Amino acid sequence: MPMARFRFGLSFAHPLITIPTMAFCLALLPASGICLQPQQLVSAQPSMNNLAPVGIQSTVTTSPTALSPEDLADLHMARRRYQAALEVYRSIPNKSAAVWNKIGIANQQMFMLEAAQKSYEMSLKLDSKNADVMNNLGTIFYSQKLYSSAERYYRKALKIKPKAAIIYKNLGTVLLAEDKFKKGWECYQAALALDPDIFERANLYRVGGPTASQKRGAVNYFLAKSYLHVGMTDRAVDYLRMAIDEGFTDRKRLIADKEFAVLRGTSAFEQLLAEQQTQ
């Protein structure tokens, strides 16, 4: 069976990996990450979304008995053998922008953030218009709580790739971290409009340390509101419950918030209010 080559692009996924037979996403932090997603051969633009929130995408087929160094390293990445992948990527002469991006992702998966940043910057020197690499670099700044720098790179990436759900997701998360709740919520709505499952895939696995409880609560609260806007009430209630568990909201606020008016009277919402009253 032929093996697919993967191309990577971090897509934070707060800051969002799929191979032909398996799909999963490694989120660096609650809102950003690296993702490996299969890509059709006709597409020339990779997007490893969510380490967002960040991805590997299938672009070229090759024989399993005659793997090139890059194919071999890609295989290690798909199997989460990041150190092995790094060693092979580093052995490649005249590295392309794509290879430097993959080196960055491997470093980031091992929390070697300084090395990852340098690798992404090398990639951008060779391909200054690559939105996926800009997104990946944004996830590095996000993980270091350099929110203004992360926001700048996410916005630059969106100018080049305006329909990238994972980048909207990552931008929304960094805006919420900056307490820019309205703008963050708008980005979450844009991400869901482009891909209704973006948050579920992006947060399948968590690799980074937790953020402050209040920040997580804010993210979950505005995710709940965003899911309501696309008619996904079950998920809205789930995220609302998580927001309450983080102490972000209270009964009075829930009842007063007009966005949740459509939930009033439903058994799930009334049960949620009852649970909160008991607590």
N, C-alpha and C positions, 0 to 999 in steps of 0.2 A: 504494500500500500504506500503510495507516495506521501511524503511528509510535507506539511505546509511550513513555509518560512514565516516568521513573525516579525512584524515591525512594531516598535513601541512608541507610545506617547503618553506621558503621565497626564491624567485628566482628573484632577480633584474635583476627586472626587472628591471638603467640607466646604480640601482638599481634599472620584473615583476608581480579571484575566480569563480570557476564554480561548480555548483551543478547539479544533474541530469537534471534539467529543465532550467537552466540558467547559462550562462558563462560570467564571467567578471573578470577583473584584476585590482587591486589597486596598482598603482605605487607610491612608496614612493617619488621618485624624478624622474625627466625626464628620468633617465636611469636605475633605479633599483626599485624593487617592490616585492609585495607579490601577488601570484596568487593562486587561488583555481581551480584545474583542475581535472575532473573526471578521475579515473584510473581503469583499468580492474582489476578484482579480482585476476588474476594470478600474477599481479605485486607486488613485495614486497618492492619496492623502491619508496617512496612518493616524490612529488616535487611540493610544493606550490610556483609557480614562481612569478614573478613579483610581495610584498607590495610595486619583483620584483619583481627591479626589481628584487618574490618572490613568496606557493600555497597549497591549500587543495585538496586532491585527495581521491576519493571514493575507499575504500578497503574492507569494511565489511558491510553486510546488517544486520539490526536488526529491531525488532518490534517497532512501534511507541508507543505502549501501555506499553512497558517495557524497557525504555531507561536506559542505564547505565549512571553514572555521566559523563563519557567521551563523550558518544553519545549526552547527553543533552548539554554539553558545546560546542560540535561541531555544534549543531544546532544553538545555540546562535551566534557562529562565522559566520555561513553561513548567518545569518540575521543581521550581523554587530552589534550585542549586545555584544560588547567587554568586558565591565565591568562585565556583567552577566556571560559571559563565563569564565573570570578570576576567579570569586568567586567559580565557580563549579570546574574548573581545580585545584585550590588550595586546595580544599577539598579532592582530591584524595590521598589516602595514598600510600607510596612507588612509587612515580611517575616514570614513564619510561622516556627514552630519548625522545620519541615522544611527551609525555605530556609536558615536559619542553620546547620543541620546540614550541608547540602550545601556551604555556604561553608567550613565547617570542614574537610570532607573535601578540597576543592580546595586549601586552604592546606596541609593536611598532606601531600598528594601532592607539593607543591613544597618540603617540609621547612620551611615557615614555621610552626613549632610554637606559638609564642606567639600568633600570629593565629588559628591553628586552635583553641587552647584557649579563647580569648575567644569565638569563634563558637559552640563547643559550649556554653559557659556561658550565652550568650544564648539558645540553643535550649532549654536546661533551665529557664531562667526562664519561658519561655512554655509549656513542657510538662515539668513536673518529674517525671513518671512514665515517661518514654521510656527504655526499657532500652537501645535501640540507641545513643542519644546518650551514655548513661552508659558503655557499652562503648567508644565512640569516645574519650571523654575519658580512660578508663583507658589506652588505647593511647598517648596523649600522655605520661602519667606514666611508662608503661613505657619509652618511648623515651628519657626523661630519667633513667632508672634510679631513679625515685622509686617503688620497688616497693610500699611500704606503701600509698601513695595509689592506685596502680593496682589493687592487690588490693581495696581498699575499694570502688572504683567497680564492679569486676567483680562483687563479691558483692551490691552493691545492685541491679545489673542482673539478676542471677539470681533475686533474690527476686520481681522483676516478671515475668521471662521465664525460668522454670525449665527449659525444654526447648530452650534455645538452645545448640546444639553449639559454635558459634564462641566463645561467652562462656566455656564450660567450657574450651575450648582455650586461650583467652587467660589465664584464671585459672590453669590448670595450668602454663603457661609462666612466669608471674610467680612462682608458688610454687617452681618449680625454680630460678629465678634467686635466690631467697632461701634456697636449699639445703633447702627443705622437700620433700624428695624423695617421701616417702610420700603426702603430701596432693596434690602435683602429679601424681603418677602416678594417683591416684584420679580427679582431674579429667580427665585424658587418657582414662581408661577410660570415664568418663561421656560425654565428647565423642564417642568412637568408637561407643558404644552408640546414641547418637542419630543419628549420621551417619558411617558407616564410611569415607567418602571425604573427611572434613573436612580432614585434614592434607595430602592430595594436592592438593586445590584451593587451599588457603590458602597453600601454599608454592610455587605455580607460578612466581611472579615475586617477586624480592626487591628492595626499594627502599631499605632502610636499611643502615647499616654493620654489619659482622659483630660479634657478641658474642665474648666470650672463648672460646677453644677448649674449655676445660674445661666451660663452660656449654653449648656446642653439643653436646659429647659426652654430657653428662647428659641433655639433651633427647632425643637420638637413642636413648640406652640405654633410657630409660623409655618412649619410643614403641615400641621393639621389644617390650618386655614387654606393652604395651597391645595391640599387634596380635596377640600370641599369645593373649591372653584372648578375642579375637573370632575366633580360628581363621584368621587371615591370616598364615600362616607365611612366605610368600615376602617380604612386606613387612617382617615382623619381622627376617628375616635381612638384608635390605637396610639397615634402620636400625641394626642391630647392627654391621654392617660400618662404617657411618659413625661410630658411637660409638668403635669401635676406632681408626679413622683419626684421630680427634680425641684419642686417647690417654686416653680415659676409663676403659677397662677393660682387663683382661689375661686370659690363658688360665686362670689359676687361679680368678679370679673367675667367669668364664663357666662353668667346669665345676662350681663350687660353688653357683652360683645356681639354686635349685630351679625358678624360673620358666622356665628354659631346658631343663629336663629332657626336655620333649616333643620337643626338637630333636635330642637326642643320638642318634647313629646315622644321622641323615639325611645324604645326600650334601652338601647345601648347608652344613650346620653343620660337618661334618667338614672340608670344604674351607676354611671360614672359620678353623677352628682351625689347619689346616695353614699357611694364609697367615700367620697371626699368629706361628706358631712360626718361620717363615722370616724374618719381619721381626725 
